[in-house]
Amino acid sequence: MAKKQNSKPKMNIMWMYVLIFASIFALWMMRNDASFATRQMQWSQFKDAVNANAVDNIVIYSDKKAEAEVVGDSLRRVLTKDDPKPADGKSVSTNDKLRVSVEIPSTDAAEKLISKAQEEGKYTGVYNYEDNSGLSNILWYFGPVVLLVLLWVFMFRRMGGAGGGGIFSVGKSRATLFDGDNADKVTFNDVAGLAEAKVEIAEIVDFLKNPRTYTDLGGKIPKGVLLVGPPGTGKTLLAKAVAGEAEVPFFSLSGSDFVEMFVGVGASRVRDLFGQAKSKAPCIIFIDEIDAVGRARGKNPSLGGNDERESTLNQLLTEMDGFGSNSGIIVLAATNRADILDKALLRAGRFDRQIYVELPELNDRKEIFQVHLRGVKTDGSVDLDFLARQTPGFSGADIANVCNEAALIAARRKKKAVQRQDFTDAIDRIVGGLEKRSKVITADERHSIAVHEAGHATVGWHLEFADPLIKVTIVPRGKALGAAWYAPEERQIQPRQAILDQICKLLAGRAAEELFIGYTDTGALNDLERSTKLAYAMVTYYGMGASLPNISYYDSSSDSYGFTKPYSEERARAIDAEVQKIVDGEYERAKSILTRYKAGHHELADLLEQREVIFAEDAERIFGPRQWRSRNDILAEQEGDDPEADNSTTTTTPPPFQLK
């Protein structure tokens, strides 16, 4: 049964403050009208003014006071004479109204005076009574003080955070508690993929369920487990699944929740968090994005430091040492920047176990699609194997975005179900950006882009280690005027020839322009950038330079900021020369392949200009089948798939496309 929504508006304390402030301001305006200047006078003078009909609108108050408005200029001149500094601080001009205030013996005496003057015709004005000893008077005298107190309380409630409690809750933990009765319980069944990570972390679940199995043998479970991996891979979801499987309380918060502008607040929140955890042990504390508070201390102190953050980290280190290994408290943390964490945080006894949550592979992506397609209405044309092969390098969050984008595209096209083409368009939209068919492109530019892209396809088709082609388009998409989609293979290591083939394929577009157009243009910017980076990586990182073999200047454990080079100027010139030699050699190889297959290139470029999009089948029809079968084609045959029906393969990085 659906839960009925509450339509009543929620009370906001800010409205109460505004109402009180407006009421006090209105009372102040009524009692202190800016158009009146008040003067004190004696009772005898007031009687003479009444009998002379020099006042009007007399108000008699219950606290033996009376006020009246001066009529005419005669009394005004008397009251303002020799009075350069009035008691109320207001100077009187001829346009201002003047009011007099008088202490009366009693209300009866004032009433008799006014009544007698009216009977004798000496006073023709009006008078009335007001009670100023009640609530209005109290608000007038105490309202400003109350307003200041309420404003002070409001300020400290805001500093105390959304949890309430005012200033006394500033140092309280902001962790959200999920217990066993929570409706949003997550288990391992809700986490697709991550098979290795789930196996490794299942030990913690088993310890929380059956601690005696480990303690009887003298074993100690790790106090802290650090989940490390790229964004969107499911680190937070995996931590919640651990709590759901173990059925224990789960404290969830972010590393930034500890950071505050007040000194000592972060450390106080850490103490309060672990105090709550000890009272609910066994339990799990999950700190997401721990790098916000766990960054290495003392880095580059000349640029300034954050003493509050460092004191918070010190308190966290102390608290993790403060409870026993078998106390039932497990600290889980997640980050994608483990390299900047403080070494004291990663030592044995604190976060002494690291679980790497990598990007999902082919089978993992298929499982993730199954999870995210539960709420999507699809037809029989949707093939999970096809979708998994079309999304190499996608994280779980990226796959969720693909499913949502495909549903939006199908709804935009007024379809009753999401089809395979909608998913293909969604992948293209996410990888390459939105198509911009309205962009103005001249005929010469269109021909240049077609020749350029056909050059990539032609050379890549005849290289052994080049990634298999999916499709090529000259329709502007995102910032690119043309793009080529490939399906990189899932290789854990890259041979030297594979990197050289990749550089050759990247330079093929520029080579095609020089050979078949006669000039080069700025369209190869992205190709040149990527090929140059690969060439420098070969020489300086992987030690693959012909004249500089087996030397790497890559330091994965370096704490420096890279202000200095780890080699001399002479070695820098040698590196530059080696990189130039590699780039020049692959550029000439690309020109040689294009010259050999010149006719096929021209046919492919003409077809691309006509249709704007060509696929791998078109390249196979022109050049024939590729001589080299990819590793993924072999795996597909072993799984019973038809490699000719699907040219897409998988990789650990997103499908590349060339920006023009």
N, C-alpha and C positions, 0 to 999 in steps of 0.2 A: 504494500500500500504506500502510495506516495505521501511524503511528509508535507503537511499543509504549511505553506509559507506564511510567515507573520508579516501582515501588512501594516502594522503599527509603526509609526516613525520612531527611530531611536532618539533618546534624550542625549543632547550634547551639552556638556557643562559650560561650553563657551557662551551659549545663548543665555544662560542664567547670569553670567558675568556681564554680558552686554545689557541685559534688562536692568540689573542693579545700577550699573553705571548711568544708564539713561534716566532712571528714576531720580537718582541723586542730582544729576545735572539739571533736570526739570525743576526740582525743588530749589536748587541754587538760583536758577533763572527767575523763579517766582519771587524769591526773597531778595534778590539783588538785580533788579531790572537795571540794565545799563543806562536807561534814559532818565533815571531818578538820582538825585543827590540828596542825602538825608542830613538834617541838622537837628541837634538837641535844643530843647527849650524848656523853660520852667513852667510849672502848672499855672502860675499867675499870668504869664505871657500867653499861654494857650487859651485861657479864659478870655483875655482881651481880644485875641485873634478870632475866636468863635463869635463874640458879640459884635466884632467889626466885620463879620462875614468875609474874612480874609483867608479862610481855609475851606476845603471841601473834601468829600469822600473820606470821612472820618471812620477809622477802624479801631474798635475797642477790643483789646486782647484780654484773655482771662488771667494773665500774669501781671495785671496792673500796669499795662502799657497801652499807649494809644498812638496812632499815626494818622497824619492828614496831609492832604496836598495843598500847597500854597496857591492862592488865587490872587492875581494882580502883582504889581511891582513894589508896592509900599512895604509889605512884610519881607519881601525878598531883599530889599536894600538894607533893612534893619538886621536881618539874619546874616547876611554876607559881609556886613561892614566890620572892618578890623578882624577878618577871619581869613587870612591868606592861606592857611594850611588847615583845611577842614578835617574833622575827626575821622571821616571815612575815606580820606585821601582823594576825594573827587572835587575838582574845581567846577564852578557853576558858570555857564554861559547864559546868554539871554534866551537861547533856544531850549535849554534844559528845563526839565520839570524839577521843582524843589519840594521835597517831602520833609515834614517835621515829625519828630518823635518826642514823647513826653511821658514822664512817670506820673500816673494819676493816683489819687488817694484810694479810690475804689471804683469799680464799675458803676455803682449806683451814683456816686458823685458826678462822674462824667455824663451819665445819662440825664441826670437832673439839669446839669449845665446846658446840654444841647437841647433838651425839651423846652426849658424856659426861654432860651434864645429863639427857638422856632415860634413859640407862642407870641413872643414880643416882636416877631418879624425881623430880628437881628441876624438870624442864620437861616439861609434858604437852601443849604446843601442837604446831603444825605449822610447817614451813618449806619453801621452794622457791627455785629459781634463776630469774633473768631476765637476758636479754642486752639491755642498753640502749645498746650501742655501735653498733647497726646503723641501719637506715632509720628506725625510729621515733624514735630520738634525734636524728637529723639533721632530721627533719620538725619535731620539737619545738623545736629551736633556730632553724632557718632557715625554718620554715613561715610564721610571721607576716610575715617580710620578703618571701617569695615571693608571699604573698597580696596585700600592698600593691602590689607591682610589677604583678601581674596586673590588679588593679583600676585602676591608673593607666593601663596599656595599654588596657584596655577603654574607659575614659572617652575617651581620645584617638582610639580607633577610631570611637566614636560621633560625635565631632566631625568626624572625617574623612569621614563620610558612608558611604553604602552601597558605594562603590567600594573601600573598604579602604585599606590603606596607612598607617593610624594618623595621627599628628599631621603626618607628612610629606606627607599628601595633602590637608590642609585647603585649601591654596591651589591645588589642581589643579582643572581644569575638570570639570564634571559633565555635559558634553555626551555624548549618545548618538550613536555613529557608525553610519551606514547606508552600506554600500558596494554595489558592483554585484552581489555575490553574495547579497545579503540576500533572503530568501524573501518578505518583505512589500513587494516593489517596487510602486510606484504610478506609473501613467502618466496621460496626459491622458484616456485612454479610461475611466478609473475616476472621472473628475470630470465629473459631469453639469451641464449649464448653464454659466454663467460664460463664454459665448462671447467677449465683448469682453475680459474679463480674460485669457483664454488667448491671444488674439491679441497682446495687448500684452506678455505675459510670454514669448511664444515667442522673442522677440529674444534674451533671455538664454540660452535653451537653444541657440539657433543659435550664439551667441558661444562658449559652452563647448565645442561640438562643432567649430566651424570658426573659431578665433580669428584666423587669418591673413586671413580675408575682411575683417575690420574693421581690424586693425592695419596692413595694407599700405596702406590708404587714410588712415591717421592717425586713425581713429576711436577713441573710448574708450567702453567700455561703462560704464554707471553702477555705482559701487561698491556702493551699497545700494538696495534696493527695499523700500518699505513698503507692506504690504497692509492696507488700511483698510476696515472694514465692520462691520455689526452682528454680534452673536454668532450662531454656527451657520451662517454663509453659506459655509463651506468654505475659509477662509484657510489653515489648517494643511494641509489636504488638497491644496490647490493648490501650496503650497511643496514638499511631498513629491513631487508629480507632476513638478515642474521637475527635481528631482534624479534621478527615475526616467527621465525623457526624455533628460536629458543624460548619464546613466550615469557620474556622478562621485560621489565621497564626499560625504556629507551629514551635517553636524553639527547635531543638533537638541537644543535645551534651552529652558527657560523663563526669563523675566526674573528670576523670584524665585530661581533657582538661583545668581545672583551675590550675593544679599543674605545676609549672615551677621552674627552678633553680634560677631565679632572684627574689630577695625579692620584694614583692609588686605587682608582675605581676598578681598573682591569684586574689587578691582583685580588681585590675583594670579591669580584665576581667568580674568579677561579676557585677561591676558598669556599664560597657558597655552593658552587656547582658540585665540588667533590664532597662537601658536607651532605648535600641532598642524596648524592649517589651512595654514600656509605649507609645512609638510613634506609635505602631501598635495595641494597645488595641482595642477591646478585642482579646486576644491571649492566647496561651498555651506555657509554658516553660517546656520542658521535660528534666530531668537530669537522665541519665542512670547510674547505679552503683554509686549512691551517696555516698556510704560508702568510696570511695576513697578520698573524701574531708570532709565528715561529721562524721568521726570517733571521738569518745569521746575525749575531750581535757583533758590534764593533767594525762593521764594514764601512770603509771610507769615512772615518769620523770627521775629517776636515770639512765635509759637505753638510755636517749637522746630523744629529741623531734624534731618535724618539725615545726619551727616557721612560715614558709611560709604557710604551710597547715592550721595551726590554725588561722592565720590572714585572710586567704581566707574564712574559716568557719565563723569567726566573721563578715566579710563583708556580707556573705550570710544571716546570721541571721538579720543583720541590714536592708538589702534591703527587706527582707520579712516582716519586721515591717514597712517599709517606704511607702507602698502603701495601699490604703484603701481596705476594704473588697469587695466593689462593684466597683472596678476600672476596672474590666474585665480581670484581669491577674490571670490565674490559673497556679500554679506550680505543675507539676506531677513529681514524682521521683520513681525510681525502685531500689530495692536491694534484695539480698537474705541473708543479714547479718544485719537485723534490730536490733539485740541485741547489736551491737557495736556502734550504732549511738549515737551522743551526745543527752543528755536528753533535752537540750534547743532547739534542732531542732524538737523534737517531741511534744513540748508543744502546748497547745491551742493557736491559732493565727498564727501558722506556719504550720507544717504538723500535723494538728489536726484531720485528718481522715486517717485511715489505712485500706486498702483493701487487704485481703489475697487471693492470686491467688494460689490455691492448685493444686496438681496433678489431672488430669482428671479422672473421674469415668467411669463406663461402657458406659453410653449413650454419655458422652462427647468424649470418645475415638472413638466411632462410627462416630460421626460428624467430628472429626479431620481426620479420615481415608477418609471420603468423600471428604474433601477439598484437601488432598494431592494426592488422586487418580484421580483428574481431568485430569492431564497430563500424566497418566500412562495407557498404553494399556493393559487391562485385558480381561479374558474370563469369561464364566459363572461359573467357579468353585470357584471364589473368593467370599467369604461370609463375609460381614462386621461384622456381629454378631460374627462369629467365630474369626476373627482377633481381635476384641475388647476384647473378653474373653481370648485370648491368650497373651495379652499384659498388664497384671495388673501392675500398678505402673509406666507405661511409661509416660513420659512427651510429650508435643506436638513436641518438637525437636526430641525425640526418635522415635516417630511414623513417622515423616518425614524421618528419617534415615532408618527405616524399609522399607518404600516404595521405597526409592532409592536403598537400598541394594537388594531388591527383583527384581527390574528392571535390576540391574547389573548381578544378578545370572541368570535370564532368558536370557539375551543377551549372557552371557558366554556359555549357553547351546544351543545357536542358535535357540531359540524359537521365534515364531511370536507374542506371547502375554504372559503376566505375569500370572502364574497360582497359585493356592492355595498352592501347594507344595513349590513354590519359596518363598512365604511369610513365610511359616513354617521354611524353611531353613534359611531365613534371620533373623528371631527371635532367632533361636538357635545360629546363628553366633554372634549376638549382645550380647546375654545374656551370653553364655558360651565361646565364642571365636572360633577361626578357628580349624577345625578338624586336628589332626596330626596323620594320620594313618601310617606315615613312622617312628614314634617313636619306638625304639626297646624295647620290653617288653618280659620278659621271661615267660615261662609257669607257674611257681610258682607265679609270680607277677600277671599274668592274673587271675589265680584262686583266689588269695587273694582279688583282686579288685572285682571280681564277688560275692564272699561271703560277702564282706563288703557292696556292694550296695544292694544285696538281703536282707541283714539284715535291712537296712533302709526301704525298701519297705514292708517287712513282718511286722515289728513292726508298721509302720505307717498305714498299712491297718487295724490293729486291735485296734487303739486308737480313741477315740471319737472325740477329738479336733484336730487330726492331719490333716494337709492340704491334700486335695485329690491328688493322684498321677497322673501325666501326662505320663511320660516315664522315663526310666533308661537306661543309656548307659555306656559301659566300653571303648568306643573309646576315646582316649586322645583328649581333647579340651582345647585350651588355656594353662593354667598352671595346669589344672586338668587331672588326669589319669582316672577319672570316675566322672560321674555327675548324679544327680537325679533331675528332674524337677517336681515341685509341683505348684498348683494353690491356693495360700492363699486366704482366704475369706476376704471380706471387712468388718472387724469388727472395730468399733470405740473404743471399750474397750475389754480387754482380761481378762477372768476369770483366777483364779489361776490354775485351772486344765489344762487350755489350754497351759499355759507356761510350766507346768510340763510335759505334753504330748510332747511338742516340744523338751524339754531336753531329754526325753526318746528316742524319734526318732533319735536325733542327736547321742546319745551314742550307738544306736543299731548296728552300723557298727563295732565299737570296740568290743562290746559284741559278735557279730557273729564270729569275728576272734578268740576270746579267746575260745569260745565253740566248734567251728567246725574245726579250724585249729590247735589250741593248743598253739599258740603264737600270740603276737600283734606286729604291725609294726608302722611306722611313717605315714601311710596313713590317720590316723584319726586326723591329726593336726588341720585342719579347723573345724572339728566337736567339738573337745575339746575346741577350742578357743570360739566358739559361745555358746556352752552350759555353759561354765564358766561365760561368760558375762551375760547370761540370769539369772543364779543363783545369781550372785552378784546384778543384777538389782532387782530381787525379794526381796532381804533382805534389801539393802541399799536405794533403790528408792521407791518401791511400798509397803513396810511395810508388806510383806507376810511371813516373817520368823516365824517359830513356836515358837521359844524362844525369838524372837525380833519383836513382832507384832506392827503394827501401828506406826512405826518410819521410817521417810524418811530423808535422808541426801542430797537430791537433792534440789538445790537452783537455780531456773531459772533466778532470778534477781541478781545473784552474779556478782560483778565487779572484783573479785579477780582472780588471775591466777592459783589458786589451788595448791599453794606451801605447804599448811598445811592441815591436816585432821580435819574435824569438829567433831572428836570423839577421845576418849582416846585410849591408847594402849590396855587396858583391853577390851574395846568394840571392837577393831579391832580383837582381838583373838576370841571373841564371834561371830563376823561376819564370820570369816574364818571357825569356827567350824560349823556354821549353813549352810554355802555354801557347805562344804564337806558332811554334812549330806544329803542335797538335792541331790547332784550329786551321792552319793553312793546309795541312795534309788532308783533313777530312773535308774541307771545302773543295779541294781538287778532286777527291774521290766522288763527292756528290755531283760535280760537273761531268765526270767521266760516266757515271751511271745515267745521267740525264741525256748525254749525247748518244749513248748506246740505245736508249729506249725513247728516242725523240718522237717518233710517230705516235707511240702509245701515250706519251705525255700530252701531245697536242690534242688527241682525241678525247682524253680525259678532261682537259681544260675546256674544250668546246662543249662537252656534255655538261660540265659544271656551270658554264655561262647560260646554257639553255634551261637547265632544270633547277639550278641554285643549290640543290642537295644531291649528292651521290653517295652510294653505299659500297660496302666491300664487294657485293656481287658485281657491280659495274667494273671495279678494278680487276676482278678475276676474269670477267668476260674479255677485257682488253689485253691483259698481260698473261692470262692463264693462271692456274693454281700456284700458290706459293711453294717454293722448293723446300722450305724448312717448316716442319710441323712444330707448333708450339707445345710446350709442356702441358698446358691446360687442355689442348686438343686431345692429347694422349690420355689424360685423366678423364676427360669427358667420354671417350670411347670405353674406358674401363668401367664407367658408371652406366653405360648403356645409352648415352646420348649421341645424337647425330651431330658431329662437328660442322657439317656443311649447313645445317639448318640454323645454327647460331654461332656467329663469329665473335661473340663477346666473351671475354675472359675476365680474370680477377687479379687483383693486386692489393698491395698494402697501402697504396697511395691513391688519391682521387684521380679520375680520368683527366689527363692533361688536354689542354686545347691552346692553340696558338693565338695570341692577341696580335692584331694587325693595326 
